[in-house]
Amino acid sequence: MNNEQLKQNLTSADHWTRLLFMVLFVILLEIAGVVMLATIVLQFLFAIVSGGPNENLRRMGEQIASYIYQTLQFLIYNTEEKPFPFSEWPQS
């Protein structure tokens, strides 16, 4: 890579815009992780009390897991498609 190519890359608005989106999605990923942890704890407590998993919590956990996967795919440049809130929430 020559200096001109490097200068062009460093001044490209696309790269800096993506960085802003990446920072946003890292924050959202952290929030999703906390929500997932709460879902796991609630599911465990529900299973202890009722003897089995809660279907709504199971579906929510599946959707959050899909969201986390989509977010990671964006963050590691495997896709250019931005996850929720810029696309639909994943369905289970």
mmCIF file as gemmi writes it, N, C-alpha and C atoms, coordinates in Angstrom:
data_model
loop_
_atom_site.group_PDB
_atom_site.id
_atom_site.type_symbol
_atom_site.label_atom_id
_atom_site.label_alt_id
_atom_site.label_comp_id
_atom_site.label_asym_id
_atom_site.label_entity_id
_atom_site.label_seq_id
_atom_site.pdbx_PDB_ins_code
_atom_site.Cartn_x
_atom_site.Cartn_y
_atom_site.Cartn_z
_atom_site.occupancy
_atom_site.B_iso_or_equiv
_atom_site.pdbx_formal_charge
_atom_site.auth_seq_id
_atom_site.auth_asym_id
_atom_site.pdbx_PDB_model_num
ATOM 1 N N . MET Axp A 1 ? 0.842 -1.17 0 1 0 ? 1 A 1
ATOM 2 C CA . MET Axp A 1 ? 0 0 0 1 0 ? 1 A 1
ATOM 3 C C . MET Axp A 1 ? 0.893 1.241 0 1 0 ? 1 A 1
ATOM 4 N N . ASN Axp A 2 ? 0.591 2.151 -0.886 1 0 ? 2 A 1
ATOM 5 C CA . ASN Axp A 2 ? 1.396 3.364 -0.946 1 0 ? 2 A 1
ATOM 6 C C . ASN Axp A 2 ? 0.786 4.456 -0.063 1 0 ? 2 A 1
ATOM 7 N N . ASN Axp A 3 ? 1.524 5.553 0.08 1 0 ? 3 A 1
ATOM 8 C CA . ASN Axp A 3 ? 1.093 6.646 0.953 1 0 ? 3 A 1
ATOM 9 C C . ASN Axp A 3 ? -0.208 7.287 0.482 1 0 ? 3 A 1
ATOM 10 N N . GLU Axp A 4 ? -0.383 7.365 -0.821 1 0 ? 4 A 1
ATOM 11 C CA . GLU Axp A 4 ? -1.609 7.959 -1.367 1 0 ? 4 A 1
ATOM 12 C C . GLU Axp A 4 ? -2.829 7.11 -1.01 1 0 ? 4 A 1
ATOM 13 N N . GLN Axp A 5 ? -2.687 5.814 -1.109 1 0 ? 5 A 1
ATOM 14 C CA . GLN Axp A 5 ? -3.777 4.89 -0.741 1 0 ? 5 A 1
ATOM 15 C C . GLN Axp A 5 ? -4.098 5.022 0.751 1 0 ? 5 A 1
ATOM 16 N N . LEU Axp A 6 ? -3.067 5.091 1.574 1 0 ? 6 A 1
ATOM 17 C CA . LEU Axp A 6 ? -3.259 5.235 3.018 1 0 ? 6 A 1
ATOM 18 C C . LEU Axp A 6 ? -3.96 6.551 3.335 1 0 ? 6 A 1
ATOM 19 N N . LYS Axp A 7 ? -3.537 7.633 2.685 1 0 ? 7 A 1
ATOM 20 C CA . LYS Axp A 7 ? -4.169 8.936 2.898 1 0 ? 7 A 1
ATOM 21 C C . LYS Axp A 7 ? -5.642 8.897 2.49 1 0 ? 7 A 1
ATOM 22 N N . GLN Axp A 8 ? -5.922 8.246 1.383 1 0 ? 8 A 1
ATOM 23 C CA . GLN Axp A 8 ? -7.308 8.12 0.912 1 0 ? 8 A 1
ATOM 24 C C . GLN Axp A 8 ? -8.139 7.318 1.911 1 0 ? 8 A 1
ATOM 25 N N . ASN Axp A 9 ? -7.572 6.234 2.446 1 0 ? 9 A 1
ATOM 26 C CA . ASN Axp A 9 ? -8.288 5.423 3.437 1 0 ? 9 A 1
ATOM 27 C C . ASN Axp A 9 ? -8.557 6.21 4.718 1 0 ? 9 A 1
ATOM 28 N N . LEU Axp A 10 ? -7.548 6.974 5.162 1 0 ? 10 A 1
ATOM 29 C CA . LEU Axp A 10 ? -7.683 7.734 6.405 1 0 ? 10 A 1
ATOM 30 C C . LEU Axp A 10 ? -8.677 8.883 6.289 1 0 ? 10 A 1
ATOM 31 N N . THR Axp A 11 ? -8.848 9.417 5.108 1 0 ? 11 A 1
ATOM 32 C CA . THR Axp A 11 ? -9.769 10.541 4.923 1 0 ? 11 A 1
ATOM 33 C C . THR Axp A 11 ? -11.133 10.113 4.4 1 0 ? 11 A 1
ATOM 34 N N . SER Axp A 12 ? -11.349 8.836 4.222 1 0 ? 12 A 1
ATOM 35 C CA . SER Axp A 12 ? -12.627 8.333 3.729 1 0 ? 12 A 1
ATOM 36 C C . SER Axp A 12 ? -13.708 8.468 4.798 1 0 ? 12 A 1
ATOM 37 N N . ALA Axp A 13 ? -14.755 9.16 4.47 1 0 ? 13 A 1
ATOM 38 C CA . ALA Axp A 13 ? -15.877 9.333 5.402 1 0 ? 13 A 1
ATOM 39 C C . ALA Axp A 13 ? -16.548 7.998 5.707 1 0 ? 13 A 1
ATOM 40 N N . ASP Axp A 14 ? -16.53 7.079 4.764 1 0 ? 14 A 1
ATOM 41 C CA . ASP Axp A 14 ? -17.158 5.767 4.981 1 0 ? 14 A 1
ATOM 42 C C . ASP Axp A 14 ? -16.526 5.031 6.158 1 0 ? 14 A 1
ATOM 43 N N . HIS Axp A 15 ? -15.215 5.056 6.255 1 0 ? 15 A 1
ATOM 44 C CA . HIS Axp A 15 ? -14.529 4.363 7.359 1 0 ? 15 A 1
ATOM 45 C C . HIS Axp A 15 ? -14.886 4.989 8.707 1 0 ? 15 A 1
ATOM 46 N N . TRP Axp A 16 ? -14.909 6.301 8.764 1 0 ? 16 A 1
ATOM 47 C CA . TRP Axp A 16 ? -15.194 6.987 10.029 1 0 ? 16 A 1
ATOM 48 C C . TRP Axp A 16 ? -16.665 6.846 10.412 1 0 ? 16 A 1
ATOM 49 N N . THR Axp A 17 ? -17.538 6.839 9.429 1 0 ? 17 A 1
ATOM 50 C CA . THR Axp A 17 ? -18.964 6.605 9.709 1 0 ? 17 A 1
ATOM 51 C C . THR Axp A 17 ? -19.157 5.202 10.255 1 0 ? 17 A 1
ATOM 52 N N . ARG Axp A 18 ? -18.486 4.233 9.643 1 0 ? 18 A 1
ATOM 53 C CA . ARG Axp A 18 ? -18.601 2.861 10.142 1 0 ? 18 A 1
ATOM 54 C C . ARG Axp A 18 ? -18.071 2.766 11.571 1 0 ? 18 A 1
ATOM 55 N N . LEU Axp A 19 ? -16.997 3.476 11.875 1 0 ? 19 A 1
ATOM 56 C CA . LEU Axp A 19 ? -16.465 3.467 13.236 1 0 ? 19 A 1
ATOM 57 C C . LEU Axp A 19 ? -17.521 3.953 14.232 1 0 ? 19 A 1
ATOM 58 N N . LEU Axp A 20 ? -18.244 5.011 13.885 1 0 ? 20 A 1
ATOM 59 C CA . LEU Axp A 20 ? -19.307 5.5 14.763 1 0 ? 20 A 1
ATOM 60 C C . LEU Axp A 20 ? -20.382 4.438 14.974 1 0 ? 20 A 1
ATOM 61 N N . PHE Axp A 21 ? -20.765 3.765 13.897 1 0 ? 21 A 1
ATOM 62 C CA . PHE Axp A 21 ? -21.741 2.68 14.017 1 0 ? 21 A 1
ATOM 63 C C . PHE Axp A 21 ? -21.183 1.539 14.872 1 0 ? 21 A 1
ATOM 64 N N . MET Axp A 22 ? -19.909 1.242 14.706 1 0 ? 22 A 1
ATOM 65 C CA . MET Axp A 22 ? -19.294 0.162 15.484 1 0 ? 22 A 1
ATOM 66 C C . MET Axp A 22 ? -19.298 0.495 16.973 1 0 ? 22 A 1
ATOM 67 N N . VAL Axp A 23 ? -19.001 1.743 17.32 1 0 ? 23 A 1
ATOM 68 C CA . VAL Axp A 23 ? -19.04 2.154 18.728 1 0 ? 23 A 1
ATOM 69 C C . VAL Axp A 23 ? -20.46 2.012 19.266 1 0 ? 23 A 1
ATOM 70 N N . LEU Axp A 24 ? -21.446 2.462 18.488 1 0 ? 24 A 1
ATOM 71 C CA . LEU Axp A 24 ? -22.845 2.319 18.884 1 0 ? 24 A 1
ATOM 72 C C . LEU Axp A 24 ? -23.202 0.853 19.118 1 0 ? 24 A 1
ATOM 73 N N . PHE Axp A 25 ? -22.79 -0.021 18.202 1 0 ? 25 A 1
ATOM 74 C CA . PHE Axp A 25 ? -23.156 -1.424 18.321 1 0 ? 25 A 1
ATOM 75 C C . PHE Axp A 25 ? -22.398 -2.148 19.428 1 0 ? 25 A 1
ATOM 76 N N . VAL Axp A 26 ? -21.215 -1.684 19.768 1 0 ? 26 A 1
ATOM 77 C CA . VAL Axp A 26 ? -20.518 -2.253 20.928 1 0 ? 26 A 1
ATOM 78 C C . VAL Axp A 26 ? -21.303 -1.926 22.201 1 0 ? 26 A 1
ATOM 79 N N . ILE Axp A 27 ? -21.81 -0.695 22.29 1 0 ? 27 A 1
ATOM 80 C CA . ILE Axp A 27 ? -22.627 -0.311 23.448 1 0 ? 27 A 1
ATOM 81 C C . ILE Axp A 27 ? -23.907 -1.142 23.494 1 0 ? 27 A 1
ATOM 82 N N . LEU Axp A 28 ? -24.581 -1.277 22.349 1 0 ? 28 A 1
ATOM 83 C CA . LEU Axp A 28 ? -25.805 -2.079 22.292 1 0 ? 28 A 1
ATOM 84 C C . LEU Axp A 28 ? -25.521 -3.551 22.594 1 0 ? 28 A 1
ATOM 85 N N . LEU Axp A 29 ? -24.359 -4.029 22.195 1 0 ? 29 A 1
ATOM 86 C CA . LEU Axp A 29 ? -23.972 -5.411 22.483 1 0 ? 29 A 1
ATOM 87 C C . LEU Axp A 29 ? -23.817 -5.629 23.984 1 0 ? 29 A 1
ATOM 88 N N . GLU Axp A 30 ? -23.244 -4.65 24.663 1 0 ? 30 A 1
ATOM 89 C CA . GLU Axp A 30 ? -23.108 -4.744 26.121 1 0 ? 30 A 1
ATOM 90 C C . GLU Axp A 30 ? -24.479 -4.773 26.793 1 0 ? 30 A 1
ATOM 91 N N . ILE Axp A 31 ? -25.394 -3.935 26.318 1 0 ? 31 A 1
ATOM 92 C CA . ILE Axp A 31 ? -26.753 -3.927 26.869 1 0 ? 31 A 1
ATOM 93 C C . ILE Axp A 31 ? -27.434 -5.265 26.604 1 0 ? 31 A 1
ATOM 94 N N . ALA Axp A 32 ? -27.282 -5.783 25.39 1 0 ? 32 A 1
ATOM 95 C CA . ALA Axp A 32 ? -27.877 -7.074 25.045 1 0 ? 32 A 1
ATOM 96 C C . ALA Axp A 32 ? -27.315 -8.181 25.935 1 0 ? 32 A 1
ATOM 97 N N . GLY Axp A 33 ? -26.033 -8.094 26.27 1 0 ? 33 A 1
ATOM 98 C CA . GLY Axp A 33 ? -25.424 -9.089 27.156 1 0 ? 33 A 1
ATOM 99 C C . GLY Axp A 33 ? -26.037 -9.058 28.543 1 0 ? 33 A 1
ATOM 100 N N . VAL Axp A 34 ? -26.308 -7.862 29.064 1 0 ? 34 A 1
ATOM 101 C CA . VAL Axp A 34 ? -26.941 -7.737 30.381 1 0 ? 34 A 1
ATOM 102 C C . VAL Axp A 34 ? -28.37 -8.284 30.334 1 0 ? 34 A 1
ATOM 103 N N . VAL Axp A 35 ? -29.103 -7.952 29.276 1 0 ? 35 A 1
ATOM 104 C CA . VAL Axp A 35 ? -30.471 -8.463 29.133 1 0 ? 35 A 1
ATOM 105 C C . VAL Axp A 35 ? -30.455 -9.987 29.006 1 0 ? 35 A 1
ATOM 106 N N . MET Axp A 36 ? -29.477 -10.516 28.27 1 0 ? 36 A 1
ATOM 107 C CA . MET Axp A 36 ? -29.369 -11.974 28.13 1 0 ? 36 A 1
ATOM 108 C C . MET Axp A 36 ? -29.072 -12.616 29.475 1 0 ? 36 A 1
ATOM 109 N N . LEU Axp A 37 ? -28.185 -12.028 30.252 1 0 ? 37 A 1
ATOM 110 C CA . LEU Axp A 37 ? -27.875 -12.564 31.574 1 0 ? 37 A 1
ATOM 111 C C . LEU Axp A 37 ? -29.125 -12.568 32.453 1 0 ? 37 A 1
ATOM 112 N N . ALA Axp A 38 ? -29.891 -11.492 32.427 1 0 ? 38 A 1
ATOM 113 C CA . ALA Axp A 38 ? -31.14 -11.442 33.196 1 0 ? 38 A 1
ATOM 114 C C . ALA Axp A 38 ? -32.12 -12.513 32.724 1 0 ? 38 A 1
ATOM 115 N N . THR Axp A 39 ? -32.194 -12.718 31.415 1 0 ? 39 A 1
ATOM 116 C CA . THR Axp A 39 ? -33.069 -13.752 30.86 1 0 ? 39 A 1
ATOM 117 C C . THR Axp A 39 ? -32.642 -15.135 31.338 1 0 ? 39 A 1
ATOM 118 N N . ILE Axp A 40 ? -31.352 -15.381 31.361 1 0 ? 40 A 1
ATOM 119 C CA . ILE Axp A 40 ? -30.823 -16.677 31.82 1 0 ? 40 A 1
ATOM 120 C C . ILE Axp A 40 ? -31.182 -16.907 33.282 1 0 ? 40 A 1
ATOM 121 N N . VAL Axp A 41 ? -30.972 -15.89 34.112 1 0 ? 41 A 1
ATOM 122 C CA . VAL Axp A 41 ? -31.27 -16.026 35.539 1 0 ? 41 A 1
ATOM 123 C C . VAL Axp A 41 ? -32.771 -16.243 35.744 1 0 ? 41 A 1
ATOM 124 N N . LEU Axp A 42 ? -33.6 -15.446 35.063 1 0 ? 42 A 1
ATOM 125 C CA . LEU Axp A 42 ? -35.05 -15.608 35.188 1 0 ? 42 A 1
ATOM 126 C C . LEU Axp A 42 ? -35.505 -16.982 34.703 1 0 ? 42 A 1
ATOM 127 N N . GLN Axp A 43 ? -34.931 -17.445 33.617 1 0 ? 43 A 1
ATOM 128 C CA . GLN Axp A 43 ? -35.308 -18.76 33.086 1 0 ? 43 A 1
ATOM 129 C C . GLN Axp A 43 ? -34.954 -19.854 34.086 1 0 ? 43 A 1
ATOM 130 N N . PHE Axp A 44 ? -33.786 -19.739 34.696 1 0 ? 44 A 1
ATOM 131 C CA . PHE Axp A 44 ? -33.369 -20.717 35.692 1 0 ? 44 A 1
ATOM 132 C C . PHE Axp A 44 ? -34.323 -20.705 36.887 1 0 ? 44 A 1
ATOM 133 N N . LEU Axp A 45 ? -34.64 -19.505 37.377 1 0 ? 45 A 1
ATOM 134 C CA . LEU Axp A 45 ? -35.554 -19.403 38.514 1 0 ? 45 A 1
ATOM 135 C C . LEU Axp A 45 ? -36.939 -19.936 38.162 1 0 ? 45 A 1
ATOM 136 N N . PHE Axp A 46 ? -37.401 -19.621 36.961 1 0 ? 46 A 1
ATOM 137 C CA . PHE Axp A 46 ? -38.691 -20.126 36.508 1 0 ? 46 A 1
ATOM 138 C C . PHE Axp A 46 ? -38.684 -21.65 36.454 1 0 ? 46 A 1
ATOM 139 N N . ALA Axp A 47 ? -37.612 -22.227 35.951 1 0 ? 47 A 1
ATOM 140 C CA . ALA Axp A 47 ? -37.514 -23.683 35.851 1 0 ? 47 A 1
ATOM 141 C C . ALA Axp A 47 ? -37.505 -24.332 37.23 1 0 ? 47 A 1
ATOM 142 N N . ILE Axp A 48 ? -36.854 -23.688 38.201 1 0 ? 48 A 1
ATOM 143 C CA . ILE Axp A 48 ? -36.837 -24.231 39.561 1 0 ? 48 A 1
ATOM 144 C C . ILE Axp A 48 ? -38.245 -24.227 40.157 1 0 ? 48 A 1
ATOM 145 N N . VAL Axp A 49 ? -38.952 -23.123 39.964 1 0 ? 49 A 1
ATOM 146 C CA . VAL Axp A 49 ? -40.286 -22.968 40.552 1 0 ? 49 A 1
ATOM 147 C C . VAL Axp A 49 ? -41.328 -23.827 39.845 1 0 ? 49 A 1
ATOM 148 N N . SER Axp A 50 ? -41.307 -23.817 38.518 1 0 ? 50 A 1
ATOM 149 C CA . SER Axp A 50 ? -42.37 -24.49 37.762 1 0 ? 50 A 1
ATOM 150 C C . SER Axp A 50 ? -41.989 -25.877 37.271 1 0 ? 50 A 1
ATOM 151 N N . GLY Axp A 51 ? -40.717 -26.209 37.298 1 0 ? 51 A 1
ATOM 152 C CA . GLY Axp A 51 ? -40.289 -27.526 36.818 1 0 ? 51 A 1
ATOM 153 C C . GLY Axp A 51 ? -39.909 -27.553 35.35 1 0 ? 51 A 1
ATOM 154 N N . GLY Axp A 52 ? -40.034 -26.431 34.645 1 0 ? 52 A 1
ATOM 155 C CA . GLY Axp A 52 ? -39.683 -26.4 33.225 1 0 ? 52 A 1
ATOM 156 C C . GLY Axp A 52 ? -39.438 -24.981 32.763 1 0 ? 52 A 1
ATOM 157 N N . PRO Axp A 53 ? -38.919 -24.816 31.566 1 0 ? 53 A 1
ATOM 158 C CA . PRO Axp A 53 ? -38.618 -23.478 31.059 1 0 ? 53 A 1
ATOM 159 C C . PRO Axp A 53 ? -39.883 -22.711 30.665 1 0 ? 53 A 1
ATOM 160 N N . ASN Axp A 54 ? -39.757 -21.393 30.686 1 0 ? 54 A 1
ATOM 161 C CA . ASN Axp A 54 ? -40.828 -20.513 30.24 1 0 ? 54 A 1
ATOM 162 C C . ASN Axp A 54 ? -40.666 -20.286 28.74 1 0 ? 54 A 1
ATOM 163 N N . GLU Axp A 55 ? -41.722 -20.53 27.976 1 0 ? 55 A 1
ATOM 164 C CA . GLU Axp A 55 ? -41.655 -20.424 26.515 1 0 ? 55 A 1
ATOM 165 C C . GLU Axp A 55 ? -41.36 -18.991 26.06 1 0 ? 55 A 1
ATOM 166 N N . ASN Axp A 56 ? -41.948 -18.004 26.718 1 0 ? 56 A 1
ATOM 167 C CA . ASN Axp A 56 ? -41.701 -16.607 26.334 1 0 ? 56 A 1
ATOM 168 C C . ASN Axp A 56 ? -40.249 -16.215 26.585 1 0 ? 56 A 1
ATOM 169 N N . LEU Axp A 57 ? -39.694 -16.628 27.711 1 0 ? 57 A 1
ATOM 170 C CA . LEU Axp A 57 ? -38.285 -16.347 28 1 0 ? 57 A 1
ATOM 171 C C . LEU Axp A 57 ? -37.369 -17.083 27.025 1 0 ? 57 A 1
ATOM 172 N N . ARG Axp A 58 ? -37.752 -18.3 26.661 1 0 ? 58 A 1
ATOM 173 C CA . ARG Axp A 58 ? -36.953 -19.061 25.7 1 0 ? 58 A 1
ATOM 174 C C . ARG Axp A 58 ? -36.91 -18.345 24.351 1 0 ? 58 A 1
ATOM 175 N N . ARG Axp A 59 ? -38.074 -17.867 23.891 1 0 ? 59 A 1
ATOM 176 C CA . ARG Axp A 59 ? -38.14 -17.135 22.622 1 0 ? 59 A 1
ATOM 177 C C . ARG Axp A 59 ? -37.341 -15.831 22.691 1 0 ? 59 A 1
ATOM 178 N N . MET Axp A 60 ? -37.488 -15.124 23.804 1 0 ? 60 A 1
ATOM 179 C CA . MET Axp A 60 ? -36.753 -13.878 23.955 1 0 ? 60 A 1
ATOM 180 C C . MET Axp A 60 ? -35.243 -14.139 23.957 1 0 ? 60 A 1
ATOM 181 N N . GLY Axp A 61 ? -34.807 -15.177 24.658 1 0 ? 61 A 1
ATOM 182 C CA . GLY Axp A 61 ? -33.392 -15.533 24.665 1 0 ? 61 A 1
ATOM 183 C C . GLY Axp A 61 ? -32.886 -15.876 23.28 1 0 ? 61 A 1
ATOM 184 N N . GLU Axp A 62 ? -33.709 -16.569 22.506 1 0 ? 62 A 1
ATOM 185 C CA . GLU Axp A 62 ? -33.321 -16.922 21.136 1 0 ? 62 A 1
ATOM 186 C C . GLU Axp A 62 ? -33.179 -15.671 20.268 1 0 ? 62 A 1
ATOM 187 N N . GLN Axp A 63 ? -34.094 -14.719 20.434 1 0 ? 63 A 1
ATOM 188 C CA . GLN Axp A 63 ? -34.022 -13.478 19.662 1 0 ? 63 A 1
ATOM 189 C C . GLN Axp A 63 ? -32.799 -12.645 20.06 1 0 ? 63 A 1
ATOM 190 N N . ILE Axp A 64 ? -32.528 -12.58 21.348 1 0 ? 64 A 1
ATOM 191 C CA . ILE Axp A 64 ? -31.355 -11.828 21.798 1 0 ? 64 A 1
ATOM 192 C C . ILE Axp A 64 ? -30.075 -12.484 21.292 1 0 ? 64 A 1
ATOM 193 N N . ALA Axp A 65 ? -30.031 -13.81 21.319 1 0 ? 65 A 1
ATOM 194 C CA . ALA Axp A 65 ? -28.858 -14.524 20.803 1 0 ? 65 A 1
ATOM 195 C C . ALA Axp A 65 ? -28.662 -14.23 19.314 1 0 ? 65 A 1
ATOM 196 N N . SER Axp A 66 ? -29.75 -14.188 18.555 1 0 ? 66 A 1
ATOM 197 C CA . SER Axp A 66 ? -29.663 -13.863 17.13 1 0 ? 66 A 1
ATOM 198 C C . SER Axp A 66 ? -29.178 -12.429 16.934 1 0 ? 66 A 1
ATOM 199 N N . TYR Axp A 67 ? -29.67 -11.52 17.768 1 0 ? 67 A 1
ATOM 200 C CA . TYR Axp A 67 ? -29.242 -10.119 17.686 1 0 ? 67 A 1
ATOM 201 C C . TYR Axp A 67 ? -27.751 -9.989 17.991 1 0 ? 67 A 1
ATOM 202 N N . ILE Axp A 68 ? -27.295 -10.685 19.019 1 0 ? 68 A 1
ATOM 203 C CA . ILE Axp A 68 ? -25.873 -10.657 19.373 1 0 ? 68 A 1
ATOM 204 C C . ILE Axp A 68 ? -25.039 -11.188 18.204 1 0 ? 68 A 1
ATOM 205 N N . TYR Axp A 69 ? -25.499 -12.278 17.59 1 0 ? 69 A 1
ATOM 206 C CA . TYR Axp A 69 ? -24.786 -12.841 16.437 1 0 ? 69 A 1
ATOM 207 C C . TYR Axp A 69 ? -24.728 -11.838 15.281 1 0 ? 69 A 1
ATOM 208 N N . GLN Axp A 70 ? -25.871 -11.219 14.96 1 0 ? 70 A 1
ATOM 209 C CA . GLN Axp A 70 ? -25.902 -10.24 13.869 1 0 ? 70 A 1
ATOM 210 C C . GLN Axp A 70 ? -24.975 -9.063 14.158 1 0 ? 70 A 1
ATOM 211 N N . THR Axp A 71 ? -24.976 -8.623 15.399 1 0 ? 71 A 1
ATOM 212 C CA . THR Axp A 71 ? -24.124 -7.493 15.787 1 0 ? 71 A 1
ATOM 213 C C . THR Axp A 71 ? -22.653 -7.847 15.651 1 0 ? 71 A 1
ATOM 214 N N . LEU Axp A 72 ? -22.283 -9.029 16.121 1 0 ? 72 A 1
ATOM 215 C CA . LEU Axp A 72 ? -20.886 -9.457 15.99 1 0 ? 72 A 1
ATOM 216 C C . LEU Axp A 72 ? -20.486 -9.597 14.525 1 0 ? 72 A 1
ATOM 217 N N . GLN Axp A 73 ? -21.385 -10.094 13.696 1 0 ? 73 A 1
ATOM 218 C CA . GLN Axp A 73 ? -21.093 -10.217 12.263 1 0 ? 73 A 1
ATOM 219 C C . GLN Axp A 73 ? -20.788 -8.844 11.66 1 0 ? 73 A 1
ATOM 220 N N . PHE Axp A 74 ? -21.549 -7.829 12.07 1 0 ? 74 A 1
ATOM 221 C CA . PHE Axp A 74 ? -21.284 -6.475 11.583 1 0 ? 74 A 1
ATOM 222 C C . PHE Axp A 74 ? -19.952 -5.958 12.112 1 0 ? 74 A 1
ATOM 223 N N . LEU Axp A 75 ? -19.695 -6.179 13.39 1 0 ? 75 A 1
ATOM 224 C CA . LEU Axp A 75 ? -18.486 -5.635 14.012 1 0 ? 75 A 1
ATOM 225 C C . LEU Axp A 75 ? -17.202 -6.231 13.436 1 0 ? 75 A 1
ATOM 226 N N . ILE Axp A 76 ? -17.246 -7.487 12.995 1 0 ? 76 A 1
ATOM 227 C CA . ILE Axp A 76 ? -16.035 -8.101 12.455 1 0 ? 76 A 1
ATOM 228 C C . ILE Axp A 76 ? -15.992 -8.046 10.92 1 0 ? 76 A 1
ATOM 229 N N . TYR Axp A 77 ? -16.84 -7.187 10.344 1 0 ? 77 A 1
ATOM 230 C CA . TYR Axp A 77 ? -16.851 -6.939 8.895 1 0 ? 77 A 1
ATOM 231 C C . TYR Axp A 77 ? -17.309 -8.141 8.069 1 0 ? 77 A 1
ATOM 232 N N . ASN Axp A 78 ? -18.073 -9.048 8.659 1 0 ? 78 A 1
ATOM 233 C CA . ASN Axp A 78 ? -18.612 -10.157 7.864 1 0 ? 78 A 1
ATOM 234 C C . ASN Axp A 78 ? -19.855 -9.74 7.104 1 0 ? 78 A 1
ATOM 235 N N . THR Axp A 79 ? -20.444 -8.599 7.481 1 0 ? 79 A 1
ATOM 236 C CA . THR Axp A 79 ? -21.603 -8.08 6.77 1 0 ? 79 A 1
ATOM 237 C C . THR Axp A 79 ? -21.6 -6.562 6.867 1 0 ? 79 A 1
ATOM 238 N N . GLU Axp A 80 ? -22.215 -5.939 5.899 1 0 ? 80 A 1
ATOM 239 C CA . GLU Axp A 80 ? -22.396 -4.485 5.93 1 0 ? 80 A 1
ATOM 240 C C . GLU Axp A 80 ? -23.792 -4.135 6.436 1 0 ? 80 A 1
ATOM 241 N N . GLU Axp A 81 ? -24.65 -5.14 6.596 1 0 ? 81 A 1
ATOM 242 C CA . GLU Axp A 81 ? -26.011 -4.904 7.075 1 0 ? 81 A 1
ATOM 243 C C . GLU Axp A 81 ? -25.993 -4.584 8.565 1 0 ? 81 A 1
ATOM 244 N N . LYS Axp A 82 ? -26.526 -3.424 8.898 1 0 ? 82 A 1
ATOM 245 C CA . LYS Axp A 82 ? -26.547 -3.007 10.295 1 0 ? 82 A 1
ATOM 246 C C . LYS Axp A 82 ? -27.705 -3.705 11.007 1 0 ? 82 A 1
ATOM 247 N N . PRO Axp A 83 ? -27.453 -4.216 12.212 1 0 ? 83 A 1
ATOM 248 C CA . PRO Axp A 83 ? -28.522 -4.866 12.97 1 0 ? 83 A 1
ATOM 249 C C . PRO Axp A 83 ? -29.537 -3.848 13.504 1 0 ? 83 A 1
ATOM 250 N N . PHE Axp A 84 ? -30.525 -4.344 14.237 1 0 ? 84 A 1
ATOM 251 C CA . PHE Axp A 84 ? -31.514 -3.497 14.889 1 0 ? 84 A 1
ATOM 252 C C . PHE Axp A 84 ? -30.792 -2.405 15.662 1 0 ? 84 A 1
ATOM 253 N N . PRO Axp A 85 ? -31.184 -1.184 15.608 1 0 ? 85 A 1
ATOM 254 C CA . PRO Axp A 85 ? -32.441 -0.601 15.154 1 0 ? 85 A 1
ATOM 255 C C . PRO Axp A 85 ? -32.449 -0.165 13.691 1 0 ? 85 A 1
ATOM 256 N N . PHE Axp A 86 ? -31.44 -0.537 12.922 1 0 ? 86 A 1
ATOM 257 C CA . PHE Axp A 86 ? -31.383 -0.159 11.508 1 0 ? 86 A 1
ATOM 258 C C . PHE Axp A 86 ? -31.958 -1.239 10.602 1 0 ? 86 A 1
ATOM 259 N N . SER Axp A 87 ? -32.332 -2.364 11.172 1 0 ? 87 A 1
ATOM 260 C CA . SER Axp A 87 ? -33.036 -3.421 10.446 1 0 ? 87 A 1
ATOM 261 C C . SER Axp A 87 ? -34.053 -4.03 11.407 1 0 ? 87 A 1
ATOM 262 N N . GLU Axp A 88 ? -34.775 -5.011 10.942 1 0 ? 88 A 1
ATOM 263 C CA . GLU Axp A 88 ? -35.817 -5.638 11.763 1 0 ? 88 A 1
ATOM 264 C C . GLU Axp A 88 ? -35.202 -6.396 12.943 1 0 ? 88 A 1
ATOM 265 N N . TRP Axp A 89 ? -35.94 -6.447 14.04 1 0 ? 89 A 1
ATOM 266 C CA . TRP Axp A 89 ? -35.535 -7.255 15.196 1 0 ? 89 A 1
ATOM 267 C C . TRP Axp A 89 ? -35.605 -8.724 14.784 1 0 ? 89 A 1
ATOM 268 N N . PRO Axp A 90 ? -34.611 -9.545 15.143 1 0 ? 90 A 1
ATOM 269 C CA . PRO Axp A 90 ? -34.635 -10.962 14.74 1 0 ? 90 A 1
ATOM 270 C C . PRO Axp A 90 ? -35.823 -11.701 15.349 1 0 ? 90 A 1
ATOM 271 N N . GLN Axp A 91 ? -36.409 -12.56 14.563 1 0 ? 91 A 1
ATOM 272 C CA . GLN Axp A 91 ? -37.53 -13.377 15.024 1 0 ? 91 A 1
ATOM 273 C C . GLN Axp A 91 ? -37.045 -14.777 15.356 1 0 ? 91 A 1
ATOM 274 N N . SER Axp A 92 ? -37.741 -15.4 16.29 1 0 ? 92 A 1
ATOM 275 C CA . SER Axp A 92 ? -37.35 -16.774 16.667 1 0 ? 92 A 1
ATOM 276 C C . SER Axp A 92 ? -38.125 -17.776 15.846 1 0 ? 92 A 1
